[in-house]
Amino acid sequence: MITSVSTVLTVSVWLVVVMTLYVLLYRKHIFSFYDPLLFFLLTNTLTTILMFMQVSQVSHLVYFVFCQLALWLGITSYRYRLEREEIIQFSSFNIKLLQSITYTLFVIYLLANLYAASRVGFPLLTDDPTASKTAVYVGGLGIVRRINWGASIFLSCACFVMLFISRRKAPFVLILLCQVAFTILSGSKGGLLAFVFMLAYIIKRPGFQVRMNLSTLRKYKKYLAYFFVSGVSVALLVLYIERGNVGGALMGLYNRLLLSGDVILYYYQPHIHRQISEAFSPIDYLLHEFNSILGLFRLSEYQNPLGYEMLVLHLKRTGEAIPLIPIGPNTQFFAKGQIFFGLGGILYSLVVGLLIGFLRKDFFVTKKFSLVRFTFAYALVVMAFTYAIESNLFVSQVFDLLIFVVPVLVLCYGALKMSEVAQTLHEEENSYLGH
């Protein structure tokens, strides 16, 4: 934790130096100030600083640097240019289908969150929003978390798409405002950043940008700034509620950013590093990565997150109380790779970078697709950097997206096709009677 002004100044200087280095490495793949890649580089910069502040063993530092280079190589190996192109056209059926999916998902999302609020209230209105947002999804409310982690992201992306291609924009604006309200009330300090990233992606997507004249483009860029300022303000509000004063909230935000790589504080303690490394092998990787899915279908016992296991080992050593709720640091790509694969974690980091790079290229470059397929790609690219931060969460989010969206897609597709058939039969009947 940063508590002195001198430490803040030292970290700030290194922040500028390391961030500049990362930006130079990734500069050709950063499309705007609001690019999620730039935000990831900020947190990765602070993780790097924390690594060199806390870890003295040279072998760990060398391994960390090679993982960063492997991630960079993976992300930047996909080369593409974001150029304006002809407007993308979608069939009326595609538009109706996405519109139907959006409305159906919103009903599910709204009912689920209102039910959760009626049971446990809103975390933001408690004395400790951070702890409450974790504890709220118990007692059968885990399904609400799955909706908010997966289907909600697809719903938001669908609304942004519909804002660009639909003449009736008001319903989608209202849905987004509703999601923003629930996100704020959830007590999440960074929840609104997702909306910033969604809008930034769709504005920059070739084929969609052409739909906007200059004044509209400027208006959407203003919305980006509003979302960003609102996101920072909400983070400060949550910290103010927890700390009780403005100074504490500002210092808390600074510490929160620095501790983006808090796994370093736990994993590289010698006794934790030894015990965690001995407990897992490459054979355990897939079972651990897909544990949330296997556990849901009772094909495996639920496992605690690696971050929680590290926290438990630390608290046992210090003699402090162990939390019942599985919380702890995110197991970032370099740590997870080393836990399961040893030095092979460098190759694992490359694979993580390749996946992120592929999802970004797929969203920006692919030209022939259906509107629903595009929205899936849109949702995946919004979640992409989660894979580097906590791959289990990314896998769980993708699964939660599919398990709710696919049935709704099938239902809406079937209903629209039946409607088309009924309309065709009705027209043929009228034509026959007319003769």
C-alpha positions as CSV (number, residue, x, y, z in Angstrom):
1,M,0.0,0.0,0.0
2,I,1.2,3.5,-0.8
3,T,1.1,5.8,2.2
4,S,3.8,8.5,1.7
5,V,4.1,11.3,-0.8
6,S,7.7,10.3,-1.7
7,T,6.6,6.8,-2.7
8,V,3.8,8.3,-4.8
9,L,6.3,10.5,-6.6
10,T,8.7,7.6,-7.2
11,V,6.0,5.4,-8.5
12,S,4.7,8.2,-10.7
13,V,8.1,8.7,-12.3
14,W,8.4,5.0,-13.1
15,L,4.8,5.0,-14.3
16,V,5.7,7.5,-17.0
17,V,8.8,5.7,-18.0
18,V,7.4,2.2,-18.2
19,M,4.1,3.3,-19.7
20,T,5.9,5.1,-22.4
21,L,7.9,2.0,-23.2
22,Y,4.7,-0.1,-23.4
23,V,2.9,2.4,-25.6
24,L,5.9,2.5,-28.0
25,L,5.8,-1.3,-28.2
26,Y,2.0,-1.4,-28.9
27,R,1.6,2.0,-30.6
28,K,0.5,0.6,-34.0
29,H,-2.4,-1.3,-32.3
30,I,-3.8,1.4,-30.1
31,F,-6.7,3.0,-31.9
32,S,-7.7,5.8,-29.5
33,F,-7.3,7.1,-25.9
34,Y,-10.3,4.9,-24.9
35,D,-8.9,1.7,-26.4
36,P,-9.1,-1.1,-23.8
37,L,-5.6,-2.0,-24.9
38,L,-4.4,1.4,-23.5
39,F,-6.1,0.8,-20.2
40,F,-4.6,-2.7,-20.0
41,L,-1.2,-1.2,-20.6
42,L,-1.8,1.2,-17.7
43,T,-2.6,-1.7,-15.3
44,N,0.2,-3.8,-16.8
45,T,2.6,-0.9,-16.2
46,L,1.6,-0.7,-12.6
47,T,2.0,-4.5,-12.3
48,T,5.5,-4.3,-13.8
49,I,6.4,-1.6,-11.3
50,L,5.0,-3.6,-8.4
51,M,6.9,-6.7,-9.7
52,F,10.3,-4.9,-9.6
53,M,9.5,-3.2,-6.2
54,Q,8.5,-6.5,-4.5
55,V,10.5,-9.3,-6.1
56,S,14.2,-9.5,-5.8
57,Q,14.9,-13.0,-7.3
58,V,16.5,-12.5,-10.7
59,S,15.0,-15.6,-12.2
60,H,11.5,-14.5,-11.5
61,L,12.1,-11.0,-12.9
62,V,13.7,-12.5,-16.1
63,Y,10.7,-14.8,-16.5
64,F,8.3,-11.9,-16.0
65,V,10.0,-9.9,-18.7
66,F,9.9,-12.8,-21.2
67,C,6.2,-13.3,-20.5
68,Q,5.5,-9.6,-21.3
69,L,7.5,-9.9,-24.5
70,A,5.6,-13.1,-25.4
71,L,2.2,-11.4,-24.8
72,W,3.3,-8.4,-26.9
73,L,4.4,-10.7,-29.7
74,G,1.0,-12.5,-29.6
75,I,-1.2,-9.4,-29.6
76,T,0.8,-7.5,-32.3
77,S,1.3,-10.5,-34.6
78,Y,-2.1,-9.8,-36.3
79,R,-1.7,-6.8,-38.6
80,Y,-4.6,-4.8,-39.9
81,R,-5.5,-1.2,-40.7
82,L,-8.6,0.6,-39.6
83,E,-9.8,2.4,-42.7
84,R,-13.2,3.8,-43.6
85,E,-15.1,1.6,-45.9
86,E,-18.5,1.3,-47.5
87,I,-21.5,1.2,-45.1
88,I,-22.3,-2.4,-43.9
89,Q,-25.8,-3.4,-44.9
90,F,-28.0,-5.9,-43.0
91,S,-31.2,-7.6,-44.0
92,S,-34.4,-6.6,-42.3
93,F,-34.7,-10.1,-40.9
94,N,-31.2,-9.7,-39.3
95,I,-32.2,-6.4,-37.7
96,K,-35.5,-7.8,-36.4
97,L,-33.8,-10.8,-35.0
98,L,-31.2,-8.8,-33.0
99,Q,-33.9,-6.4,-31.9
100,S,-36.0,-9.3,-30.6
101,I,-33.0,-10.8,-28.8
102,T,-32.2,-7.5,-27.2
103,Y,-35.8,-7.0,-25.9
104,T,-36.0,-10.5,-24.6
105,L,-32.6,-10.4,-22.8
106,F,-33.5,-7.0,-21.3
107,V,-36.6,-8.5,-19.7
108,I,-34.5,-11.3,-18.3
109,Y,-31.8,-8.9,-17.1
110,L,-34.3,-6.5,-15.5
111,L,-36.3,-9.2,-13.6
112,A,-33.2,-10.9,-12.4
113,N,-31.6,-7.7,-11.0
114,L,-34.9,-6.5,-9.5
115,Y,-35.3,-9.8,-7.8
116,A,-31.7,-9.7,-6.4
117,A,-32.3,-6.1,-5.2
118,S,-35.5,-7.2,-3.4
119,R,-33.6,-10.0,-1.6
120,V,-30.4,-8.3,-0.6
121,G,-30.6,-4.6,-1.6
122,F,-28.0,-2.7,-3.6
123,P,-24.3,-3.0,-2.6
124,L,-23.6,0.8,-3.2
125,L,-26.0,1.7,-0.4
126,T,-24.2,-0.4,2.2
127,D,-21.2,0.7,4.4
128,D,-18.8,-1.5,2.4
129,P,-19.8,-1.7,-1.2
130,T,-16.7,-3.7,-2.2
131,A,-17.4,-6.5,0.2
132,S,-21.2,-6.4,-0.4
133,K,-20.9,-6.8,-4.2
134,T,-19.1,-10.1,-3.6
135,A,-21.4,-11.4,-0.8
136,V,-24.6,-10.5,-2.6
137,Y,-24.6,-13.5,-5.0
138,V,-25.3,-16.2,-2.4
139,G,-28.4,-18.1,-1.4
140,G,-29.4,-19.0,-4.9
141,L,-28.6,-15.6,-6.5
142,G,-25.6,-17.0,-8.4
143,I,-27.7,-17.1,-11.6
144,V,-28.0,-13.3,-11.4
145,R,-24.2,-13.0,-11.4
146,R,-24.1,-15.2,-14.4
147,I,-26.6,-13.0,-16.2
148,N,-24.7,-9.9,-15.3
149,W,-21.3,-11.3,-16.3
150,G,-22.4,-12.8,-19.6
151,A,-25.8,-12.0,-21.1
152,S,-25.6,-8.4,-19.9
153,I,-22.4,-7.8,-22.0
154,F,-24.1,-9.1,-25.1
155,L,-27.2,-7.0,-24.3
156,S,-25.1,-3.8,-24.0
157,C,-23.3,-4.6,-27.2
158,A,-26.6,-5.3,-29.0
159,C,-27.9,-1.9,-27.9
160,F,-24.9,-0.1,-29.2
161,V,-25.2,-1.9,-32.5
162,M,-28.9,-1.0,-32.7
163,L,-28.2,2.6,-32.0
164,F,-26.2,2.7,-35.3
165,I,-28.6,0.7,-37.5
166,S,-32.1,1.4,-36.1
167,R,-34.2,4.4,-36.7
168,R,-35.9,4.0,-33.3
169,K,-33.0,4.7,-30.9
170,A,-35.0,5.6,-27.7
171,P,-35.6,2.0,-26.5
172,F,-31.9,1.1,-26.7
173,V,-30.8,4.3,-25.0
174,L,-33.3,3.5,-22.1
175,I,-31.9,-0.1,-21.9
176,L,-28.4,1.2,-21.7
177,L,-29.3,3.8,-19.0
178,C,-31.0,1.1,-17.0
179,Q,-27.8,-1.1,-17.2
180,V,-25.7,1.9,-16.2
181,A,-27.9,2.5,-13.2
182,F,-27.7,-1.1,-12.0
183,T,-23.9,-1.1,-12.6
184,I,-23.5,1.9,-10.4
185,L,-25.7,0.5,-7.7
186,S,-23.8,-2.8,-7.8
187,G,-20.8,-1.0,-6.1
188,S,-18.4,-1.9,-8.9
189,K,-15.5,0.6,-9.1
190,G,-14.8,-0.1,-12.7
191,G,-18.1,-1.3,-14.1
192,L,-18.8,1.8,-16.3
193,L,-15.5,1.4,-18.1
194,A,-17.0,-1.5,-20.0
195,F,-19.5,1.0,-21.6
196,V,-16.5,3.2,-22.5
197,F,-14.8,0.3,-24.2
198,M,-18.0,-0.8,-26.1
199,L,-18.6,2.7,-27.5
200,A,-15.0,3.1,-28.4
201,Y,-14.9,-0.1,-30.3
202,I,-18.1,0.5,-32.3
203,I,-17.1,4.0,-33.2
204,K,-13.8,2.8,-34.6
205,R,-15.3,-0.2,-36.4
206,P,-14.9,0.2,-40.2
207,G,-18.3,0.1,-41.9
208,F,-20.1,1.6,-38.8
209,Q,-18.2,4.8,-38.7
210,V,-19.4,5.6,-42.2
211,R,-23.0,5.7,-40.8
212,M,-22.1,8.9,-38.8
213,N,-21.6,12.4,-40.2
214,L,-19.0,14.6,-38.5
215,S,-21.3,16.1,-36.0
216,T,-22.7,12.7,-34.9
217,L,-19.2,11.4,-34.5
218,R,-18.3,14.3,-32.3
219,K,-21.4,13.7,-30.3
220,Y,-20.5,10.1,-29.7
221,K,-16.9,11.0,-28.7
222,K,-18.4,13.4,-26.1
223,Y,-20.4,10.5,-24.8
224,L,-17.1,8.6,-24.4
225,A,-15.8,11.4,-22.3
226,Y,-18.9,11.5,-20.2
227,F,-18.8,7.7,-19.6
228,F,-15.1,7.9,-18.7
229,V,-15.6,10.8,-16.2
230,S,-18.7,9.0,-14.8
231,G,-16.7,5.8,-14.3
232,V,-13.9,7.5,-12.4
233,S,-16.5,9.4,-10.3
234,V,-18.3,6.2,-9.4
235,A,-15.0,4.6,-8.4
236,L,-14.2,7.6,-6.2
237,L,-17.7,7.5,-4.7
238,V,-17.4,3.8,-3.7
239,L,-14.0,4.5,-2.1
240,Y,-15.4,7.6,-0.4
241,I,-18.1,5.6,1.2
242,E,-15.5,3.0,2.4
243,R,-12.9,5.5,3.5
244,G,-15.0,8.3,4.7
245,N,-13.0,11.2,3.3
246,V,-11.9,12.6,-0.1
247,G,-8.2,12.2,0.6
248,G,-8.6,8.6,1.5
249,A,-10.7,8.0,-1.6
250,L,-8.0,9.5,-3.9
251,M,-5.2,7.5,-2.2
252,G,-7.4,4.4,-2.4
253,L,-7.9,4.8,-6.1
254,Y,-4.1,5.2,-6.6
255,N,-3.5,2.1,-4.5
256,R,-6.2,0.2,-6.3
257,L,-4.6,0.9,-9.7
258,L,-1.1,0.0,-8.4
259,L,-2.5,-3.3,-6.9
260,S,-3.8,-4.4,-10.3
261,G,-1.0,-6.9,-10.0
262,D,-1.6,-7.8,-6.4
263,V,-1.0,-11.4,-7.2
264,I,2.7,-10.5,-7.0
265,L,2.3,-9.7,-3.3
266,Y,1.1,-13.3,-2.6
267,Y,2.4,-15.6,-5.3
268,Y,6.1,-14.6,-4.9
269,Q,6.2,-15.2,-1.2
270,P,8.6,-18.2,-1.0
271,H,6.3,-20.5,1.0
272,I,3.3,-19.7,-1.2
273,H,5.2,-20.0,-4.5
274,R,6.5,-23.4,-3.4
275,Q,3.2,-24.8,-2.2
276,I,1.2,-23.5,-5.2
277,S,3.8,-24.7,-7.7
278,E,3.8,-28.2,-6.2
279,A,0.0,-28.5,-6.1
280,F,-0.6,-28.0,-9.8
281,S,0.8,-29.5,-13.1
282,P,-0.1,-29.1,-16.8
283,I,-2.5,-32.0,-16.3
284,D,-4.6,-29.9,-14.0
285,Y,-4.8,-26.9,-16.3
286,L,-8.0,-27.7,-18.3
287,L,-9.9,-29.0,-15.2
288,H,-9.1,-25.8,-13.4
289,E,-9.8,-23.5,-16.4
290,F,-13.2,-24.9,-17.1
291,N,-14.1,-25.7,-13.4
292,S,-17.0,-23.2,-13.3
293,I,-18.6,-25.0,-16.2
294,L,-17.9,-28.5,-15.0
295,G,-19.1,-27.6,-11.5
296,L,-22.3,-26.3,-12.8
297,F,-23.1,-29.6,-14.4
298,R,-21.9,-31.5,-11.4
299,L,-19.1,-33.1,-13.5
300,S,-16.5,-31.9,-11.0
301,E,-16.3,-30.3,-7.5
302,Y,-16.1,-26.5,-7.5
303,Q,-12.5,-25.4,-6.9
304,N,-11.5,-22.2,-5.1
305,P,-9.8,-19.6,-7.3
306,L,-6.0,-19.7,-7.3
307,G,-6.0,-16.2,-5.8
308,Y,-8.1,-17.3,-2.8
309,E,-5.7,-20.3,-2.3
310,M,-2.8,-17.9,-2.1
311,L,-4.7,-15.6,0.2
312,V,-5.5,-18.5,2.6
313,L,-1.8,-19.6,2.7
314,H,-0.8,-16.0,3.5
315,L,-3.4,-15.6,6.2
316,K,-2.5,-19.0,7.8
317,R,1.1,-17.7,8.1
318,T,0.1,-14.4,9.6
319,G,-2.6,-15.9,11.8
320,E,-5.4,-13.7,10.5
321,A,-9.0,-14.7,9.9
322,I,-9.7,-16.5,6.7
323,P,-12.7,-15.1,4.7
324,L,-15.5,-17.5,4.0
325,I,-16.2,-15.9,0.6
326,P,-13.5,-16.9,-2.0
327,I,-11.8,-13.6,-2.7
328,G,-8.2,-12.8,-3.6
329,P,-5.9,-11.5,-6.2
330,N,-6.5,-12.1,-9.9
331,T,-4.1,-14.7,-11.2
332,Q,-2.7,-12.9,-14.2
333,F,-1.2,-14.6,-17.2
334,F,2.4,-14.7,-16.1
335,A,1.5,-16.2,-12.7
336,K,-1.0,-18.7,-14.1
337,G,1.4,-19.8,-16.8
338,Q,4.2,-20.4,-14.2
339,I,1.9,-22.3,-11.8
340,F,0.7,-24.8,-14.4
341,F,3.6,-24.9,-16.9
342,G,6.7,-23.6,-15.2
343,L,9.0,-22.0,-17.8
344,G,6.3,-23.0,-20.3
345,G,4.4,-20.1,-19.0
346,I,6.3,-18.0,-21.5
347,L,4.6,-20.0,-24.3
348,Y,1.3,-19.7,-22.4
349,S,1.7,-15.9,-22.4
350,L,2.2,-16.0,-26.2
351,V,-1.0,-18.0,-26.6
352,V,-2.9,-15.5,-24.4
353,G,-1.6,-12.7,-26.6
354,L,-2.6,-14.6,-29.8
355,L,-6.1,-15.1,-28.6
356,I,-6.5,-11.4,-27.7
357,G,-5.0,-10.3,-31.0
358,F,-7.3,-12.7,-32.9
359,L,-10.5,-11.4,-31.2
360,R,-9.5,-7.8,-32.0
361,K,-8.8,-8.6,-35.6
362,D,-11.9,-10.6,-36.0
363,F,-14.0,-7.7,-34.8
364,F,-12.4,-5.0,-36.9
365,V,-11.6,-6.8,-40.1
366,T,-14.2,-9.6,-40.8
367,K,-16.6,-8.3,-43.5
368,K,-19.0,-11.1,-44.2
369,F,-21.1,-11.9,-41.2
370,S,-24.6,-11.9,-39.8
371,L,-25.7,-9.1,-37.4
372,V,-25.9,-11.6,-34.5
373,R,-22.5,-13.1,-35.4
374,F,-21.1,-9.6,-35.3
375,T,-22.6,-8.8,-31.9
376,F,-21.1,-12.0,-30.6
377,A,-17.7,-10.9,-31.9
378,Y,-18.3,-7.5,-30.4
379,A,-19.0,-8.9,-26.9
380,L,-16.0,-11.2,-27.1
381,V,-13.6,-8.4,-28.0
382,V,-15.0,-6.3,-25.1
383,M,-14.1,-9.2,-22.7
384,A,-10.8,-10.1,-24.4
385,F,-8.3,-8.6,-22.0
386,T,-10.0,-10.4,-19.1
387,Y,-8.3,-13.5,-20.4
388,A,-4.9,-12.0,-19.6
389,I,-6.1,-10.7,-16.2
390,E,-8.1,-13.8,-15.0
391,S,-8.6,-16.5,-17.6
392,N,-11.1,-18.4,-15.5
393,L,-13.3,-15.4,-15.4
394,F,-13.1,-15.0,-19.2
395,V,-14.1,-18.6,-19.7
396,S,-17.0,-18.3,-17.3
397,Q,-18.2,-15.1,-18.9
398,V,-18.2,-16.6,-22.4
399,F,-20.0,-19.7,-21.1
400,D,-22.6,-17.5,-19.3
401,L,-23.1,-15.4,-22.4
402,L,-23.7,-18.5,-24.5
403,I,-26.0,-20.3,-22.1
404,F,-28.4,-17.4,-21.9
405,V,-28.1,-15.8,-25.4
406,V,-28.2,-19.0,-27.5
407,P,-31.6,-20.2,-26.3
408,V,-33.0,-16.7,-26.7
409,L,-31.5,-16.6,-30.2
410,V,-33.1,-20.0,-31.1
411,L,-36.5,-18.9,-29.7
412,C,-36.5,-15.5,-31.4
413,Y,-35.3,-17.0,-34.7
414,G,-38.0,-19.6,-34.6
415,A,-40.7,-17.1,-33.8
416,L,-39.7,-14.8,-36.6
417,K,-39.5,-17.6,-39.1
418,M,-42.9,-18.8,-38.1
419,S,-44.2,-15.3,-38.4
420,E,-42.7,-15.0,-41.9
421,V,-44.3,-18.4,-42.9
422,A,-47.7,-17.3,-41.5
423,Q,-47.5,-14.0,-43.4
424,T,-46.6,-15.8,-46.7
425,L,-49.5,-18.2,-46.3
426,H,-51.8,-15.3,-45.5
427,E,-50.7,-13.4,-48.7
428,E,-51.0,-16.5,-50.8
429,E,-54.5,-17.1,-49.4
430,N,-55.5,-13.5,-50.2
431,S,-54.1,-13.8,-53.7
432,Y,-56.0,-17.1,-54.3
433,L,-59.3,-15.5,-53.1
434,G,-58.6,-12.5,-55.2
435,H,-58.7,-14.7,-58.3
